């Protein structure tokens, strides 16, 4: 899924890409990547399309899933949450993964927890996808 996040970020560059990785509720296990539309179509800001987000959350409820990862790209800066990213972080259980596409030859990928305005970087452990996991 990390490769798919990077691919999505490169495809949407120079605009920021965004999406989520869903998994079984309460498991903290990423199983299904969902690319979202950046409704802002901006190189410096992202916002999920509200209708698409509503459909996603209804689908998550129906499947007994939750957001495990919220990801987006930064196109010209490091993979670190901006003040805007922190202010809009509304999933305290989620990992926030940022992909920087500022270097055309490599991608910087970092993960954070953002809770009550506090940003804490965490190790990004990349593990092989389990059999049957949608990537």
PAPAFI-374406 format. One record per residue (C-alpha): x, y, z. Coordinates in pm, 1 decimal. Layout:
BEGIN
         xx         yy         zz
          X          Y          Z
...
% end
This chain:
BEGIN
         xx         yy         zz
        0.0        0.0        0.0
      294.7      232.5       55.4
      389.4      189.6     -310.1
       31.6      273.3     -406.6
       36.5      587.8     -188.9
      356.7      700.1     -361.4
      210.4      615.5     -703.9
     -102.0      817.1     -620.6
      110.5     1111.0     -499.4
      320.3     1104.4     -817.9
       10.6     1077.8    -1040.0
     -156.6     1381.0     -879.0
      161.8     1591.8     -860.6
      182.0     1893.0     -868.3
     -143.0     1882.8     -667.8
     -158.5     1710.5     -331.3
     -299.5     1358.1     -334.3
     -504.6     1219.6      -47.4
     -673.7      903.9       69.2
     -727.4      659.5      351.5
     -638.8      305.9      442.7
     -922.6      122.0      611.1
     -916.0     -181.1      834.3
    -1135.8     -377.6     1073.0
    -1271.0     -154.4     1350.6
    -1046.3     -157.8     1655.1
     -772.2     -363.7     1489.3
     -522.8      -92.1     1384.7
     -462.8     -321.4     1085.0
     -443.1     -156.2      741.4
     -620.3     -367.6      481.6
     -777.0     -154.5      209.4
     -644.0      159.2       42.7
     -901.0      407.4      -84.5
     -782.3      691.1     -306.8
     -982.3     1004.9     -246.8
    -1033.1     1310.5     -464.0
     -858.4     1626.7     -348.2
    -1154.5     1860.4     -384.3
     -919.4     2160.1     -362.8
     -701.2     2045.6     -654.2
     -419.2     2241.2     -492.1
      -42.4     2195.6     -461.6
      -53.9     2326.2     -102.3
     -378.9     2198.0       50.6
     -604.9     1895.9       42.3
     -966.1     1838.6      136.3
    -1169.2     1525.0       79.7
    -1469.5     1573.0     -145.4
    -1759.5     1583.3      103.3
    -1993.2     1355.9      -96.2
    -1714.6     1102.3     -152.0
    -1621.9     1114.4      217.2
    -1983.8     1058.3      321.8
    -2005.4      752.5       91.6
    -1678.5      620.8      232.9
    -1788.6      656.1      595.9
    -2120.0      483.5      522.9
    -1925.5      201.8      355.5
    -1687.3      177.7      650.9
    -1983.0      150.5      890.0
    -2147.3     -118.9      675.8
    -1824.0     -320.5      666.8
    -1741.8     -268.2     1037.7
    -1424.5      -84.2      937.4
    -1256.4      236.7     1041.5
     -989.7      469.6      909.4
     -649.5      329.0     1008.9
     -438.0      567.5      798.6
     -506.4      910.5      652.0
     -247.8      989.7      387.1
     -166.3     1284.7      170.2
      125.9     1427.7      -18.4
      332.5     1740.5        9.4
      456.3     1850.1     -330.2
      726.4     2101.7     -240.9
      802.1     2050.3      127.9
      914.1     1774.3      362.1
      681.4     1500.1      480.5
      583.5     1677.7      802.2
      232.8     1794.4      898.9
      163.3     2160.4      834.2
      -33.1     2372.5     1080.8
     -336.0     2322.0      856.7
     -283.6     1943.6      856.6
     -272.3     1946.9     1236.5
     -582.8     2164.4     1269.3
     -784.9     1932.7     1041.0
     -664.3     1603.4     1193.7
     -991.4     1457.4     1318.4
     -916.4     1086.4     1347.6
     -733.4     1037.9     1681.2
     -700.5      661.3     1624.0
     -544.8      707.3     1280.2
     -188.0      716.8     1163.2
     -119.6     1019.5      944.2
      117.5      926.9      662.7
      276.7     1199.6      453.5
      448.7     1144.0      121.0
      674.8     1419.5       -8.2
      711.4     1430.2     -386.3
      940.8     1735.6     -388.4
     1229.0     1519.0     -514.5
     1134.0     1364.7     -851.3
     1373.5     1072.9     -798.8
     1269.8      962.9     -450.2
      979.1      988.7     -210.7
     1004.6     1076.3      156.3
      743.8      886.4      360.1
      680.8      950.3      729.2
      407.9      859.0      976.5
      260.9     1054.1     1268.0
       -4.7     1045.2     1533.2
     -190.2     1373.3     1566.6
     -403.6     1397.9     1879.6
     -538.5     1722.1     2027.0
     -295.5     1927.3     1819.0
       11.2     1730.8     1929.1
      221.8     1575.5     1650.8
      424.7     1265.9     1736.8
      634.8     1097.6     1471.6
      624.3      719.6     1477.9
      826.7      449.5     1303.6
      685.0      347.6      968.0
      691.8      -30.1      958.3
      634.4     -159.1      607.0
      517.2     -519.1      611.5
      411.7     -745.6      325.5
       39.2     -739.0      257.2
     -147.0    -1037.1      396.6
     -308.4    -1273.9      150.1
     -644.3    -1140.4       39.1
     -566.4     -781.3      138.3
     -675.2     -525.6     -119.2
     -387.6     -302.0     -228.8
% end
